[in-house]
Structures are given as structure tokens and as C-alpha cells.
Amino acid sequence: MHPSYIPPISFNKLTIFGNYYNIFEKTTEKDGETILNLKYEEDFFSVSFTANDYIDGSNYTYYYKLLGLSNQWINNGHSNVASFTNVPPGKYTLQVKYYNRTSNIESPVYSMVIKIAYPWYLSIWAYCFYCLALILMLAVSVRYIFLKEKRKKQELLDQLDKKHQKEVYESKLRFFTNIAHEFCTPLTLISGPCERILGRPDIDAFVANYVKMIQANANRLNNLICELIEFRKIETENRKPQIEPLLITDLVLEISALFSDMAASKKISLDIIYNQKITWNSDKGFMTTIITNLLSNAFKYTQNGKRINLGVSIENGNLLIQIANQGNPIKEKDYKRIFDRYTILDNFERQDGKPAFSRNGLGLAISHNMVKLLNGTIRVENTPEQWVVFTVSLPMSIVNTDKPAEQNDKEYLPVAESPRILKLPDCEIDELKPTLLIIDDEPEILWFICEIFSDEFNTIAIQYPEQIDTVLNETLPDVIISDVMMPKLTGIDLVKKVKSVKNTAHIPIILISGKYEMEQQMEALGAGAETYITKPFNAEYLKMTVRQSMNRKEKLKDYFNSSASLFDLLGGKQIHKEHKKFFRSVLKIIDSNITNPDLSIQMIAKELNMGVRSLYRRIEETGAMSPANLIKECRLVMARDLLVKSRMNIDEILYKSGFANRVSFFQAFSKKYGCTPKEYRMKMVVEKPDQNP
């Protein structure tokens, strides 16, 4: 062989973990490079290479290096195998050369690229995922810290708000309690004289009714003051229960007997349900208060003719007292608000306004707190049969052996509401009097207003506003007086309802309320109310308001029944302002002389200081009918109204409307209305039987 011959090196074998592989199956060619592709787990491999020299091949010394892992040439001696272990993933270049010891010639460097794949968790997509996860973790961490700080701030604000709410609540309670104490002396000076007056044998019935009403409302105010003082004592923990053995069933029967008169007056059936005599350790005053207040609440929200059940039993070792009444169900969202002390005091602060919840009052609040002091529970629920059920559950308490501490204040015991002393007057319609409809859920107010107007009006009193449709179908009142705050239908809703019906939209409505807010008054007037009067009101002012409403109504009626409105009633055209003024002057003269049979064009012209021709020309300019026809039209309109709204006979109507004789009247009337005056009257009576003439 020629001394300068240098055979090329070729890569011919591949061994992975001692197993032989066809190297050509693992290699690819790209851009003139041979690339050996290995998987991540194929990091223990050997590559064989050879220089085909059959003469001098044994004198070759091989060298190799793996760029990317080492830059040092490794003397591999006569061996043509390069072995590698634990090669990390990446791209490497295997360079190989040999040295011919005989000719002292070194071969060129031959190379092959080796790519060891990265594991899936080190791939580009894996790193993208790691970056996204890191960003997400950072975002979650930042949001968590932000929310944590926000929650801390909110908790701090809630604590401050609760503290402020408690301070306001306590200040309100102190204020109301102090005011309540101040009311005691005036109430004594009201109740005492009332008792003296009622004790006189020669007292007038009229005076007696008013004094009884004053005394009853003084007692109501006194009960409210006692409740407020008791509520304050319980809230400040100055009232402790004194446990003793009690005959619960006897106590229940005794308390229910106090409501017998109320049940009889409202025709309510009060049923006491128990299976056995029950003796229980509890506080007598607390038990009396709880049962009395719950029964009072039941009677307050039970309509006439309905039922109330009071049940006493022992269940699971607890005393169970259930008071159920037929009535309007309570919304489930309002269950917790019934006994909420802040809502209770807010409702007390706005007694005549719209409360946050209508059943919420001091009586229920006192009962709730007393149940808590007895370590019991109280709850409310509705039944599918439209019953509202209050359930009190009390555990057996230990009898107090210690002598109770002396209390300076008299023990509070609620008073069962007595039936109303005043009876609403029976309505007897007098055709010669106007009719006044009065709507209020308080019987005393109804009686008072009825008594004020009884001499001048037919008074119809309604305690339940939902009955108004029945009343209006039977009688159309001249004026309606209504309270604003009423159950089921408020006064403002009632105004909207009445004004939305054509047959009742003309009726003036006067609203009475204890709310002074301008928004409430504007809402009432916007709904169509005639006047808004605030409580307490002056009786004479109310009477004057009703009279003015009546006068305004009569003036409007007189105007539309007069010749002054004839032009509009006849569907006239729009005319110039001066022509309209002149035309009204003509109508005024006709209206003033309508009963005069000698009313003529000449008389009108003379009254207007103009000639007959000038009168004709001016009336023609207005676009109206001729003067003669105008006079006849006015007389016919008056005759028609007298036929419908009076009881005059035909001859009287003929005279009142200014016709000279029956023949001309009958001819003109029949031509305009298509029937005789008598037939017209009968026709209108049949079509409007409920309207007074």
C-alpha cells in the first residue's frame, strides 16, 4: 500500500447496556451530519468505529473525545470501542482519530453527533408548565395574602360596627327608658282624673265614651312603658329567675281565662290542650310573662272567627309549650328577625312607620330573653294548614334554695289585652246626607272619626282595608278617609286601587298617618290622594278638610253641568283666545237667564252692548253654532241633567230649562236624544241604578 494512504474511519456498531443495536437504525442525516438519537434512559452505551486497513491496521492507535462532556483526547490504544456511562441529556459530538505508528501519520478527525433526549419533566413543554404553575402559585399566594388582610380588616370593621351598634342600641335603650320614667307622672295625672270622672253617677254617655277611650289608651301606653322598663332590666342582667315548683297546667288555665272576654268579642275559639297535670320547676313570673305575651301576639294577628290553640306537654325531658294561631304565615327569612333585639328597638323607635318586621315587638323580645335565662329555646314556624306556631322548650331547672334578693321595683307582669270598650256605630244610610267612608285598623280611631262626622255624614267604618271592594260595590261614598299604615293593604296602595277604577276615580281620598317624612307625603299625593294629614291631628282641621273636598267636588260638578262648559261638552274646536273669552261671555249670559222664556238673541246682544248682526258675526268667527241653536242646546243640556239628577216632574223641568211650552220642548228633546223625556229618564235609571240623582 502506498505510504500516504489514510483509510477513513466509519462508525459501525452500537451497544446499549450490553445489547447490540443496528447503529444505522438510530442515526439520521441532517445538513451533512450524522446524528445518533438516544433516549433519556439509554445513557450507558458504546460506539464502535474502524479504519479499514488490512495491512497496517494493527499499528493504529485510536483517540476519541466527546465534545460537550470533555475536551481532552482519550488514548484508546488498539481498541476501537468508545464506552460512555451516565451521560446526561443533551447534544454531544463524538470525535475520533487514529495515529499510524509505522508511518507516523495522524488521520483527520471524524465526528458523529449524539443526541440524548431529555426526560418529559425536563422538556420545553414541561418548563412552560412549570412557569405557568409558578406564576399561578405566586398569584394564589398574593391573592391569599390580599384576602387574608382584607378579611382581617373586615373583621376589625365588623367588630367596630358591632361595638358601635351595641353602643347605639344601649344609648337608645337608656333614652327610651328615661323617657318612659318621665311619662309615668303624666300618665298618673291622666288615669286618675279619668277614674274620678267615670266614678260620677251623673256622667253623660257622650263624655263617658271619650273618657273611657282616654283611659284605655293611657293603660296601653302604661303597659308599653312597663314592657320597656322590663326589657331594659333583662338586657342589663338585673332580672334573675327564681326557680320553684309550679303547677304549669293550672297556670296556663289561669292565664287563658284572662283572654276569655277578648276571645268572645272577636269570636275566636281558644282551645287548651294537655294530657296530664304537669308540675315543673321554673320561675312563675317568667312563665306568666312568656305565655301572656305569646297569647297576646296570637290574638293580635288572628282575625275574627278563627282559632288559637295552646298546648302543654313533656317531650324528651323538656317542657313544651306551643301556641298556634290561624293567620298570615311568616316569611322564612324573617324567622330570626322576630327576636333580634336591634330590630326590636328600631321598630319601637318607629312605631307608626313601616317596621322592619310587623310581628317584632317588646313582648316577644321579653319572652325570648326570659326563655334564654331559663336555658330554653323559642322558635316560630308555619304549617301547611296556614297556622303560625310558636314553640317554647324549657329544661327542668334546679329549685333555688337561697332566699331571693329583695327588689325595689315592682315585678313586671304583662296585662292581657281587654276587648275594645267602644263599639263602632251601625251605618244607617240617610239619603239627605253625604256619605263618608273611614278605613283604619285601629277601632278607637275609627270610632273617633265616626263620632266627629256622625251629625253631618253617613259614616261607614272599615277595620280591614281588603273589604273596600265589597263596600264600593254597594255604596259610592262622597269622601274616603284612610290610615296609611295598615296590614295587607296600605293607604297608598288603597288610593292607587280606587283611582284606577273609572267609577271610583272621582272620589276624594284623605290620608292620615304618623309619618312626617316628605317622601311619604309626596308618594301619597302622587298616588292621587287629595290631602295628607299627620297624627296627632286636629278634629276641626279634619272636618274643614273634608268640607273643602266636598265643596271642590260640587263646584266641579256645577261647572260641568252649566252652560259655561257647554262648548267643551259639545266637542268644540280650538278657537282664538279673544274669541274664547267672548264665547264664554255669551254662555254666561245664557246660563244666567236660562229659566227666562224671553231669552233671545236681542237680549244677549243688549247685554253685550252690540248689535244683533255684530253678535252673529262674532259667534260665526268662533266657529260655534248659531245663537238660536246655542240657546236651545244649553236648555236641552240643562233639561237632560235635571231629568237624571233631580226628582222634578216634566213640567217643572220644562220651566227650569226655559222652554215656552211642552210641544216645543218635546220636539227639540226627541230630535236630539231620540226619545221622550220620560223615556230618557227611565233609561238612565235602569243603566245607573246605584247613582243618586
VOPA-837766 format. One record per residue (C-alpha): residue in three letters; x, y, z. Coordinates in steps of 0.5 Angstrom, whole numbers, plus 2048, in hexadecimal, padded with zeros to 3 digits. Layout:
N
ALAXYZ/...
***
This chain:
693
MET800800800/HIS8028077FF/PRO80680A805/SER801810804/TYR7FA80C804/ILE7F680E80A/PRO7EF80A80B/PRO7E980E80D/ILE7E680C814/SER7DF809814/PHE7DA80881A/ASN7D7801819/LYS7D57FF820/LEU7D0801826/THR7D07FD82C/ILE7CB800832/PHE7CB7FD839/GLY7CF7F7835/ASN7CA7F6830/TYR7CC7F6829/TYR7C77FB824/ASN7C87FD81D/ILE7CB80481D/PHE7C8806817/GLU7C180581A/LYS7C380A81F/THR7C680F81A/THR7C4814816/GLU7C7819811/LYS7C6821811/ASP7C982680E/GLY7CF82180C/GLU7D081F814/THR7CF818816/ILE7CA81881D/LEU7CA813821/ASN7C3813825/LEU7C381082C/LYS7BD810831/TYR7BE813838/GLU7BF80C83B/GLU7C480A836/ASP7CA80D83A/PHE7CE80783A/PHE7D1806833/SER7D780482F/VAL7D8806828/SER7DD802823/PHE7E180581E/THR7E6802819/ALA7EB804814/ASN7EB7FF80E/ASP7F37FE80D/TYR7F47F680D/ILE7FC7F780C/ASP7FE7FC811/GLY7F77FD816/SER7FA7F981C/ASN7FF7FF81C/TYR7FA80481D/THR7F9808824/TYR7F280B825/TYR7F0811828/TYR7E981482A/LYS7E581982E/LEU7DE81B82F/LEU7DD82382E/GLY7D8825833/LEU7DB821838/SER7E2821838/ASN7E7825833/GLN7ED820835/TRP7EF81B830/ILE7EF814832/ASN7F480F830/ASN7F080982F/GLY7F680482D/HIS7F57FF828/SER7ED7FF82A/ASN7E8801825/VAL7E280282A/ALA7E180882E/SER7DC807834/PHE7D880C838/THR7D480C83E/ASN7CF810842/VAL7D081583C/PRO7CB81B83E/PRO7C681D839/GLY7C8822833/LYS7CB82382D/TYR7D382082C/THR7D881F827/LEU7DC819827/GLN7E281A823/VAL7E7814821/LYS7EE81481E/TYR7F480F81E/TYR7FB80F81D/ASN7FF80A819/ARG80680981D/THR809806816/SER80880C812/ASN808811818/ILE802814814/GLU7FB816818/SER7F5815815/PRO7F081B814/VAL7EA81C81A/TYR7E4818818/SER7DE81A81C/MET7D681881E/VAL7D181C821/ILE7CE818827/LYS7C781B82A/ILE7C5818831/ALA7BE81A832/TYR7BB81E838/PRO7B681B83C/TRP7AF81D83C/TYR7B0821842/LEU7B682583F/SER7B2826838/ILE7B182D836/TRP7A982C837/ALA7AB82A83E/TYR7AF83083F/CYS7A983483C/PHE7A4830841/TYR7A9832847/CYS7A9839845/LEU7A1839845/ALA7A183584B/LEU7A683A84F/ILE7A284084C/LEU79C83D84F/MET79E83C855/LEU7A1843856/ALA79A845854/VAL797841859/SER79C84385E/VAL79B84A85D/ARG79384985D/TYR793845863/ILE79784B867/PHE793850864/LEU78C84C866/LYS78F84B86D/GLU79185286E/LYS78A85486B/ARG78784F870/LYS78B852876/LYS789859874/GLN781857873/GLU78185387A/LEU78485987D/LEU77F85D87A/ASP77985887C/GLN77C859883/LEU77C860883/ASP775860880/LYS77285B885/LYS77586088A/HIS772866887/GLN76C862886/LYS76C86088D/GLU76D867890/VAL76886A88C/TYR76386488E/GLU765866895/SER76486D895/LYS75D86C891/LEU75B868897/ARG75D86C89C/PHE75A872899/PHE75386F898/THR75486C89F/ASN7558738A2/ILE74F87689D/ALA74B8708A0/HIS74C8728A7/GLU74A8798A5/PHE7448778A2/CYS7428748A9/THR73F87A8AC/PRO73B87D8A6/LEU7388768A6/THR7368768AD/LEU73387D8AC/ILE72F87A8A6/SER72D8748A9/GLY72B8778B0/PRO72687C8AD/CYS7238778A8/GLU7218728AE/ARG71E8788B2/ILE71A87A8AC/LEU7188738AB/GLY7168738B2/ARG7118788B2/PRO70A8758B2/ASP70787B8AD/ILE70C87B8A8/ASP70A87C8A1/ALA70A87689C/PHE70E87A897/VAL71387C89C/ALA71487589F/ASN716873898/TYR71B878897/VAL71E87789E/LYS71E86F89D/MET722870897/ILE72787489A/GLN7278708A0/ALA72886989B/ASN72E86D897/ALA73186F89E/ASN7318688A0/ARG734866899/LEU73A86B89A/ASN73B8698A1/ASN73C86289F/LEU74086489A/ILE74586789F/CYS7458618A3/GLU74785D89E/LEU74D86289C/ILE74F8628A3/GLU74F85B8A4/PHE75285A89D/ARG75885E8A0/LYS75885A8A7/ILE7598548A3/GLU75E85789E/THR7638598A4/GLU7628538A7/ASN75E8568AD/ARG7598518AD/LYS75B84A8AF/PRO7568448AF/GLN7538418B6/ILE7528398B5/GLU74D8368B9/PRO7488308B7/LEU7428328B3/LEU73B82F8B1/ILE73C8318AA/THR73582F8A7/ASP7328338AD/LEU7368398AB/VAL7348388A4/LEU72D8378A5/GLU72D83E8AA/ILE7308428A4/SER72C83F89F/ALA7268418A3/LEU7288498A2/PHE72784889B/SER72084689B/ASP71D84C89A/MET72284E894/ALA720847891/ALA719848892/SER71984F88F/LYS71D84D889/LYS719846888/ILE720843889/SER72083B88B/LEU72583B891/ASP727833892/ILE72C831898/ILE72F82A896/TYR73282689B/ASN73281E89D/GLN73481F8A4/LYS7358238AA/ILE73C8268AA/THR7418288AF/TRP74782C8AD/ASN74D8308B0/SER74D8378AE/ASP74C83E8AF/LYS7458408B0/GLY7468478AE/PHE74A8458A8/MET74583F8A6/THR73F8448A6/THR7428498A2/ILE74484489D/ILE73D84189C/THR73984889D/ASN73E84B897/LEU73D846892/LEU736845893/SER73584D892/ASN73984C88C/ALA735847889/PHE72E84B88B/LYS731851887/TYR73284D881/THR72C849881/GLN72684B87D/ASN71F84B880/GLY71C844880/LYS72384087F/ARG72683B884/ILE72C83B889/ASN72F83588C/LEU733835893/GLY73782E894/VAL73B82C89A/SER73F82589A/ILE74582289C/GLU74A820897/ASN75181D897/GLY75181F89E/ASN74F82689D/LEU74982A89E/LEU74682C897/ILE741832897/GLN73E833890/ILE73A83988E/ALA737839887/ASN73283D883/GLN72F83E87C/GLY731843879/ASN736846874/PRO73C842873/ILE743845875/LYS74984586F/GLU74E840871/LYS753846870/ASP750849876/TYR75084487B/LYS75784687E/ARG75584E87E/ILE74F84D882/PHE75384C889/ASP759850886/ARG75A85688C/TYR75D85B887/THR75785A882/ILE75285A888/LEU75586188B/ASP755864883/ASN74D862883/PHE74C86588A/GLU74F86C887/ARG74B86C881/GLN74486A884/ASP74086D87F/GLY74486C879/LYS745866875/PRO749861879/ALA74F85C877/PHE74A856879/SER74385787C/ARG743852881/ASN749854884/GLY74785888B/LEU74A859892/GLY745853895/LEU74884E890/ALA74F851892/ILE74E850899/SER74B849898/HIS752847894/ASN75684A89A/MET75384689F/VAL75384089C/LYS75A84089B/LEU75B8428A2/LEU75783B8A4/ASN75C83889F/GLY75783689A/THR755838893/ILE75083B88F/ARG74E83A887/VAL74983C882/GLU74783887C/ASN741838877/THR73D832876/PRO73A83086F/GLU733831872/GLN734838873/TRP73683887A/VAL73B83C87E/VAL73E838883/PHE74383B889/THR74683588D/VAL74A836894/SER74E831896/LEU75183189D/PRO75582C8A1/MET75482A8A8/SER75782F8AD/ILE75A82E8B4/VAL7568328B9/ASN7598388BD/THR75B8368C4/ASP75E83D8C5/LYS7598438C7/PRO7588478C1/ALA75B84E8C2/GLU7568548C3/GLN7548588BD/ASN75285F8BE/ASP74E85F8B7/LYS74785C8B7/GLU7478568B3/TYR7458568AC/LEU73F8528AA/PRO73C8538A3/VAL7358558A2/ALA73085189E/GLU72D856899/SER72685789A/PRO720858895/ARG71F85E892/ILE71A863896/LEU718867891/LYS71386488B/LEU713866884/PRO70D869882/ASP70886687E/CYS707869877/GLU70086B875/ILE70086F86E/ASP6FC87686E/GLU6FB878867/LEU6FC87F869/LYS70387F86C/PRO70987D868/THR70D87786A/LEU71487686D/LEU71887086C/ILE71D86F872/ILE72386A872/ASP727868878/ASP72A86287B/GLU729866882/PRO722865885/GLU72386B889/ILE725870883/LEU71F86D87F/TRP71A86F885/PHE71D876886/ILE71D87887F/CYS71687587E/GLU714879884/ILE71787F881/PHE71387F87B/SER70C87B87D/ASP70888187D/GLU709883876/PHE70B87D872/ASN709876872/THR70F872875/ILE71286B872/ALA717869876/ILE71C863874/GLN721860878/TYR72485B873/PRO72685F86C/GLU725859868/GLN71E85A869/ILE71E860865/ASP71B85D85E/THR71585A862/VAL713861864/LEU71586585E/ASN71086085A/GLU70A86185F/THR70C869860/LEU71086E85D/PRO712873862/ASP71387A861/VAL71A87A865/ILE71E875868/ILE72387686E/SER72887086F/ASP72E86F873/VAL73586E86F/MET738868873/MET733862873/PRO73485B872/LYS73485786C/LEU73285E868/THR73586486A/GLY73186B869/ILE73686D863/ASP73486685F/LEU72D867861/VAL72D86E85E/LYS73086B857/LYS72B866857/VAL72586B858/LYS728870853/SER72986A84E/VAL72186984D/LYS71D86D849/ASN71786D84D/THR71B86F854/ALA721873851/HIS71D87A852/ILE71C87885A/PRO72187D85E/ILE725879863/ILE72887C869/LEU72E87886C/ILE730878874/SER737876876/GLY73C87787C/LYS742877877/TYR74487E876/GLU74987D870/MET74988186A/GLU74A87B865/GLN744877868/GLN73F87D867/MET74287E860/GLU74087785F/ALA739877862/LEU73887E85D/GLY73B87B857/ALA736875858/GLY730879858/ALA72F87B85F/GLU72B881860/THR72F883867/TYR73488086B/ILE733882873/THR738880878/LYS73687D87F/PRO734880884/PHE72F883880/ASN72A889882/ALA723887881/GLU72188D87F/TYR72688D87A/LEU724887877/LYS71D889877/MET71F88F873/THR72388B86E/VAL71D88686D/ARG71888C86B/GLN71D88F867/SER71E889863/MET716888862/ASN716890860/ARG71B88F85B/LYS718889858/GLU71188C858/LYS714892854/LEU71788E84F/LYS71088A84E/ASP70C89184E/TYR711894849/PHE71188E844/ASN70988E845/SER709895843/SER70989983C/ALA71089B83E/SER71389483C/LEU70E893836/PHE713895831/ASP71888F833/LEU71288A835/LEU71088B82D/GLY71688A82B/GLY718891828/LYS71E893824/GLN724896827/ILE72389E826/HIS7278A4827/LYS7288A782E/GLU7248AD82D/HIS71E8A9829/LYS71E8A482F/LYS71D8AA834/PHE7188AD830/PHE7148A682F/ARG7158A5837/SER7118AC838/VAL70C8A9833/LEU70B8A3837/LYS70B8A683E/ILE7058AB83C/ILE7018A5839/ASP7038A1840/SER7008A7844/ASN6FA8A7840/ILE6F98A083E/THR6F28A0842/ASN6EF8A683F/PRO6EB8A4839/ASP6EC8AB836/LEU6F48AA835/SER6F58AB82E/ILE6FB8AE829/GLN6F98B582A/MET6F98B4832/ILE7008B1831/ALA7028B782C/LYS7008BC831/GLU7048B9837/LEU70A8B9833/ASN7098C1830/MET7098BF829/GLY7048BE823/VAL7018B7821/ARG7058B781B/SER70B8B881E/LEU7098B3823/TYR7088AE81D/ARG70F8B081A/ARG7138AF820/ILE7108A8822/GLU7118A681B/GLU7188A881C/THR7198A3822/GLY71689D81D/ALA71189B822/MET70989A820/SER7058A081F/PRO7028A4825/ALA6FB8A1825/ASN6FE89A825/LEU70289B82A/ILE6FD89E82F/LYS6F989782D/GLU6FF89382E/CYS700896835/ARG6F9895837/LEU6F988E835/VAL6FF88C839/MET6FC88F83F/ALA6F688B83E/ARG6FA88583D/ASP6FE886843/LEU6F7887847/LEU6F4881845/VAL6FA87D847/LYS6FC88084E/SER6F5883850/ARG6EE881852/MET6EB88684F/ASN6E588584A/ILE6E5886843/ASP6E188D843/GLU6E688F849/ILE6EC88D844/LEU6E989183F/TYR6E8897843/LYS6EF897846/SER6F289683F/GLY6EF89C83C/PHE6EA899837/ALA6E489C835/ASN6DF896834/ARG6DF88F834/VAL6DF88E82D/SER6E589282B/PHE6E988E831/PHE6E688782F/GLN6E8888828/ALA6EF88B829/PHE6F188682E/SER6EE88082A/LYS6F2883824/LYS6F9883828/TYR6F887D82C/GLY6F4878828/CYS6EE87782E/THR6EA87B832/PRO6EC87E839/LYS6E887983D/GLU6EB873839/TYR6F2876839/ARG6F2877841/MET6EF86F841/LYS6F586D83D/MET6FA871841/VAL6F786E848/VAL6F8867845/GLU6FF868843/LYS70286B849/PRO6FD86884F/ASP70386A854/GLN704871853/ASN700876857/PRO6FC87B853/
***
